Amino acid sequence: MAELIKMPRLSDTMEEGTVASWFKKVGDKVSEGDILAEIETDKATMEFESFYDGTLLYIGVKEGESTKVDEPLAIIGEANEDYKSLLDDAKKSDEVIEEKIEIKEEDKEIEVVKEELEIENVPEPISKTTSSTKRIFISPLARKLAKERGISISEIKGTGENGRIIKSDVENYTSSSKDAKSKTFVGIEDFQEIPHSQMRKTIAKRLSESKFNAPHYYLTVEYDMSNAIIIREQYNSIPDIKISYNDIIIKACSLALASNPKLNSQWFDDKIRYNNHIHIGVAVGVDEGLIVPVLKFVDQMSIVDINSKVKDLAGRARNKKLTPEEMQGSTFTISNLGMFDIESFTSIINPPNSVILSVGSIVQKPIVKNGNIEVGNTMKVTLACDHRVVDGLTGSKFLQTLREFIENPITMII
């Protein structure tokens, strides 16, 4: 018996998927557990396995095309089996839903048309006087359109009854001013349009919700990185060990969170969750946007362990090989643009987390130490906080604790 395979929901936020590639073609034998296709979700590209044995009879979504979750993806059954009834049933179900939507949209359209007709059929409106003897007759709709376009109604010639200016007169109006005709520039308008990827759609949706729903405020501090530079050089002098400043910052944040647990929190509609575990999300830029793989139980890791884990997650993130589990569950997020010479910036909180730390570049500049001016190395960080969960005092205490670890990194090792 033929089985209809629908577009699966491969993540909790997935609304539609894109077929990146098919590993089987129509007519191929398929066994349970075989990889049918690679599907691009809002978070990653994942392999999709078959749950049935048989022959691939039908492919409903071509490579590069998208469809919503639960829409027909493929059909597997016995060779030469008639599967049209399955597609007909699925199509009928969709038509019922679409019909309901169309009826609602049609009602709205009728209301809009009715409203416009009522406006157009209003008795002769109060005229606008341009001189002591001349009156200008114009419909309310045309007057509104002219105002929006910045056109003086005295310059428009009406074609309606008794010279009344109507909507089409405003739409067809062309300025006759000399300035507009004095120069003519000729060129070819050129552009490229690319459909939104599932990842870009989800980034836009989640960050818009965060920015408009969570009352953000920002705390910026500047740290002395002299000792951090020395520690990193010492680590990297050991054969087969290389660490980054980002690794040091991640470790310092995990320890600062342990001392300031109120920042290791999340906002939900009906509660605030204070987490006892520390999972840090590290923002990774990819061609299509931003992915946040999660380092779990970071407080139990050494700086070298963090370096190894970040490299692994970041590499697979760029190749879209992360699993949904590896991108979920963060309790705190770090976004670092220091490697791009960005001195300071602010980030949008990654919901449901209550804070995110933005890390800038290390800058060499004059600083004052013990009353003397010296050449120093400083780094700015900005903590974005959700004021519903974290107040200014709580955020400030966290940044003070973070300063102790970053400016004296030896305390993280001994």
MOMONOR-V184786 format. One line per field, one symbol per residue. ss: DSSP state (A for helix, B for strand, O for the rest). burial: + if it has 24 or more other C-alpha atoms within 12 Angstrom, else -. A space follows every 50 residues. Layout:
ss=???
burial=???
This chain:
ss=OOBBBBOOOOOOOOOBBBBBBBOOOOOOBBOOOOBBBBBBOOOOBBBBBO OOOBBBBBBOOOOOOBBBOOOBBBBBBOOOOOOAAAAAAAAAAAAAAAAA AAAAAAAAAAAAAAAAAAAAOOOOOOOBBOOOOOBBOBOAAAAAAAAAAO OOAAAOOOOOAAAOBOAAAAAOOOOOOAAAAAOOOOOOOOOOOOOOOAAA AAAAAAAAAAAAAOOBBBBBBBBBOAAAAAAAAAAAOOOOOOOOAAAAAA AAAAAAAAAOAAAOBBBBOOBBBBOOOOBBBBBBBBOOBBBBBBBBOAAA OOAAAAAAAAAAAAAAAAOOOOOAAAAOOOOBBBBBOAAAOOOOOOOOOO OOBOBBBBBBBBBBBBBBBOOBBBBBBBBBBBBBBBOOOOOAAAAAAAAA AAAAAAAOAAAAOO
burial=-++++++++++-+++++++++++++--+-+-----+++++++++++++++ -+++++++++++--+++++-+++++++-----+--++------------- -----------------------------------++++++++-++---- -+++-+++-----++++-++--+-----------------------++++ +++--+---++--+-++++++++++++++-++--+------+++++++++ +++++++++++++++++------++-++++++++---++++++++++++- +++++++-++--++-+++-+++++-+++++++++++++----++++++++ +++++++++++++-------------++++++++++++++++-+++++++ +++++++++--+--
